[in-house]
Amino acid sequence: MITMKDIVEEGHPSLRTPAEAVKFPLDEETRQLGKEMLQFLINSQDDELAEKYGLRPGVGLAATQLNINKQIFAVHVMDYDEEGYETEPIISEVMFNPRIKSHSVQQVALKEGEGCLSVNREVPGLVPRPKRIRLEYQDFEGNTYEMKLTDYLAVVTQHELDHLKGIMFYDHINAEHPWTPDKNTKLL
């Protein structure tokens, strides 16, 4: 089971090293890694388990955050009803060799900024990212899929994809005006 002790923190060279493509068919170790990454996210969003194991809640996790140089990330984002209760996952997926095929010119940024399981501090500022992306990835069997993502889901997947390129979210923040969006960026 993956816990916070397995996640490397900023400054670790793995977070600045571009990841290598995953070869198919997957070996058992890589297959297990993908499953454990997704399970970590599910566990981290469960209040009881998160408290029991000291997990920070997360919606995405890249293999490079575990000091594993492979193009793999997991995302798990829940949907909520009008009362704020979780209903079902909007997306719960392990993606191998992901890449953006196209993206919008219009950008979005989370109004409270982004956070990261590998960054144990508040980093103030907006992180502008394309509002819409078309993402291509492979599943556990090597089948290729395309997914269209917008707004928050696009932000989450781009954050994880950046990890696979050795980019941290705060690399996108305007150092001089961290909270000022440009005319092309809508706040979420």
Backbone torsions as a table, in degrees:
resi	resn	phi	psi	omega
1	MET	NA	131.2	178.0
2	ILE	-78.2	134.0	174.9
3	THR	-129.3	-179.5	-177.6
4	MET	-60.6	-28.8	-179.2
5	LYS	-65.9	-19.7	179.8
6	ASP	-84.1	-15.2	-175.3
7	ILE	-90.9	123.4	-179.9
8	VAL	-75.6	151.3	-178.1
9	GLU	-102.1	161.1	-179.0
10	GLU	-50.8	143.7	-175.2
11	GLY	101.6	-21.5	178.0
12	HIS	-71.9	134.0	-176.7
13	PRO	-59.6	-26.5	179.9
14	SER	-58.9	-31.7	-177.2
15	LEU	-75.9	-12.2	178.7
16	ARG	-114.0	9.4	-178.9
17	THR	-105.9	121.1	177.2
18	PRO	-59.3	136.7	-177.5
19	ALA	-79.9	156.1	-180.0
20	GLU	-95.2	150.0	179.7
21	ALA	-61.6	148.3	177.6
22	VAL	-89.1	136.3	179.0
23	LYS	-97.3	145.8	178.6
24	PHE	-112.9	150.6	-0.1
25	PRO	-68.9	152.2	-179.2
26	LEU	-67.6	141.0	170.5
27	ASP	-78.5	164.5	-175.1
28	GLU	-61.9	-35.7	-179.6
29	GLU	-63.0	-43.8	-179.8
30	THR	-69.3	-40.2	177.4
31	ARG	-59.8	-45.9	-179.8
32	GLN	-65.2	-40.0	178.4
33	LEU	-57.1	-48.8	-180.0
34	GLY	-57.9	-45.0	179.8
35	LYS	-63.2	-42.7	-178.7
36	GLU	-68.6	-33.6	177.7
37	MET	-63.7	-46.1	179.3
38	LEU	-65.4	-40.8	179.7
39	GLN	-63.8	-36.2	176.3
40	PHE	-57.6	-46.6	-178.5
41	LEU	-63.2	-42.9	178.7
42	ILE	-62.0	-46.7	179.2
43	ASN	-62.1	-40.1	-175.8
44	SER	-67.6	-21.4	179.3
45	GLN	-94.8	-2.0	176.8
46	ASP	-95.6	112.6	-173.8
47	ASP	-52.8	-43.3	-178.7
48	GLU	-64.8	-50.1	-179.2
49	LEU	-66.4	-39.3	-179.9
50	ALA	-61.0	-42.2	179.0
51	GLU	-69.4	-43.1	-177.9
52	LYS	-60.0	-42.2	-175.6
53	TYR	-104.2	4.5	178.7
54	GLY	66.1	42.6	-177.5
55	LEU	-94.8	135.9	169.7
56	ARG	-82.9	138.6	-179.4
57	PRO	-67.3	138.7	178.8
58	GLY	-142.8	153.5	176.7
59	VAL	-110.8	-9.8	179.1
60	GLY	-149.8	150.7	178.2
61	LEU	-150.2	127.7	178.9
62	ALA	-103.7	149.2	-179.8
63	ALA	-58.8	-33.0	179.8
64	THR	-63.4	-24.6	177.0
65	GLN	-72.5	-12.1	177.3
66	LEU	-106.8	13.6	-178.0
67	ASN	63.3	35.6	177.3
68	ILE	-121.4	118.4	-171.3
69	ASN	-86.6	61.7	-179.9
70	LYS	-130.6	146.2	179.1
71	GLN	-78.9	78.6	179.1
72	ILE	-138.6	134.7	165.2
73	PHE	-143.0	156.4	176.9
74	ALA	-118.4	144.5	174.3
75	VAL	-133.9	141.6	178.8
76	HIS	-145.7	105.0	-178.5
77	VAL	-123.6	124.9	-178.3
78	MET	-91.0	154.8	172.5
79	ASP	-98.2	155.0	-178.2
80	TYR	-128.8	148.9	175.9
81	ASP	-86.2	-176.8	-176.0
82	GLU	-60.6	-29.7	-178.7
83	GLU	-85.5	-3.6	179.3
84	GLY	91.4	12.2	178.3
85	TYR	-91.4	142.0	177.4
86	GLU	-63.2	139.8	177.3
87	THR	-111.4	-64.7	-179.7
88	GLU	-155.9	163.0	178.9
89	PRO	-68.4	136.5	170.6
90	ILE	-76.7	-40.5	177.0
91	ILE	-147.4	135.0	177.0
92	SER	-148.7	95.3	-166.3
93	GLU	-148.2	146.7	168.9
94	VAL	-107.1	127.1	-175.6
95	MET	-118.2	128.4	178.3
96	PHE	-107.9	139.5	178.7
97	ASN	49.9	47.6	-178.4
98	PRO	-72.7	148.7	173.9
99	ARG	-155.1	149.8	178.0
100	ILE	-85.5	123.4	179.2
101	LYS	-87.0	-33.6	176.5
102	SER	-159.1	160.4	179.2
103	HIS	-151.3	159.3	-179.7
104	SER	-78.1	160.8	173.4
105	VAL	-78.6	-38.8	178.7
106	GLN	-63.1	141.9	-178.4
107	GLN	-119.0	160.7	174.1
108	VAL	-132.7	161.5	174.2
109	ALA	-148.7	145.0	176.0
110	LEU	-72.4	125.6	-172.7
111	LYS	-61.8	-23.4	177.7
112	GLU	-97.3	5.0	-178.9
113	GLY	86.3	-179.5	-179.9
114	GLU	-110.1	159.1	173.7
115	GLY	-127.5	175.2	-176.0
116	CYS	-155.1	139.7	178.5
117	LEU	-63.1	-22.5	179.4
118	SER	-91.3	-2.0	-178.1
119	VAL	-120.0	108.6	-175.8
120	ASN	-95.4	46.5	178.0
121	ARG	-157.2	160.6	174.2
122	GLU	-77.9	132.3	174.9
123	VAL	-119.7	104.9	-176.3
124	PRO	-72.7	138.2	173.5
125	GLY	137.8	156.5	177.4
126	LEU	-83.0	143.7	178.8
127	VAL	-117.6	92.9	-178.5
128	PRO	-70.6	135.1	179.2
129	ARG	-143.1	155.0	176.2
130	PRO	-54.7	137.5	-178.5
131	LYS	-66.9	-38.1	-178.3
132	ARG	-127.8	137.4	175.0
133	ILE	-135.2	155.5	169.9
134	ARG	-114.0	112.3	-173.1
135	LEU	-106.0	133.0	174.7
136	GLU	-110.8	138.4	179.1
137	TYR	-155.5	169.6	175.9
138	GLN	-113.0	149.8	177.6
139	ASP	-94.9	-171.4	-177.7
140	PHE	-58.7	-27.7	-178.0
141	GLU	-93.5	-3.0	-179.3
142	GLY	91.4	2.4	176.7
143	ASN	-69.4	141.1	-178.6
144	THR	-97.6	134.8	179.4
145	TYR	-129.6	156.9	171.0
146	GLU	-121.3	141.3	-178.9
147	MET	-135.9	134.1	174.2
148	LYS	-97.0	126.9	-177.6
149	LEU	-127.8	143.2	178.0
150	THR	-130.7	160.9	172.8
151	ASP	49.3	-124.2	-172.3
152	TYR	-58.4	-43.3	-179.5
153	LEU	-65.1	-35.5	175.9
154	ALA	-66.2	-40.1	178.6
155	VAL	-62.1	-48.2	-177.8
156	VAL	-59.1	-49.0	-177.1
157	THR	-68.4	-35.3	177.8
158	GLN	-68.2	-35.5	176.2
159	HIS	-59.7	-46.3	-178.8
160	GLU	-69.6	-39.8	178.1
161	LEU	-62.2	-38.1	175.1
162	ASP	-56.8	-41.7	178.8
163	HIS	-56.3	-37.9	-178.6
164	LEU	-72.9	-13.3	178.1
165	LYS	-103.1	1.2	-178.9
166	GLY	80.3	23.7	-178.4
167	ILE	-110.1	134.9	176.0
168	MET	-98.7	152.2	-176.3
169	PHE	-57.5	-36.3	-176.4
170	TYR	-73.1	-9.6	173.8
171	ASP	-64.1	-23.2	-178.2
172	HIS	-88.5	-9.4	-175.3
173	ILE	-78.7	134.3	176.9
174	ASN	-71.8	111.6	-174.6
175	ALA	-62.3	-35.4	-177.7
176	GLU	-78.6	-35.4	-177.9
177	HIS	-135.4	72.1	-172.6
178	PRO	-62.2	-27.9	-176.5
179	TRP	-107.3	11.3	-178.8
180	THR	-103.5	110.2	178.0
181	PRO	-74.9	148.5	173.8
182	ASP	-78.6	172.9	-174.1
183	LYS	-64.3	-16.9	-177.7
184	ASN	-95.5	0.7	-175.1
185	THR	-114.0	122.7	176.7
186	LYS	-97.1	140.2	179.3
187	LEU	-88.5	138.8	177.7
188	LEU	-103.7	NA	NA
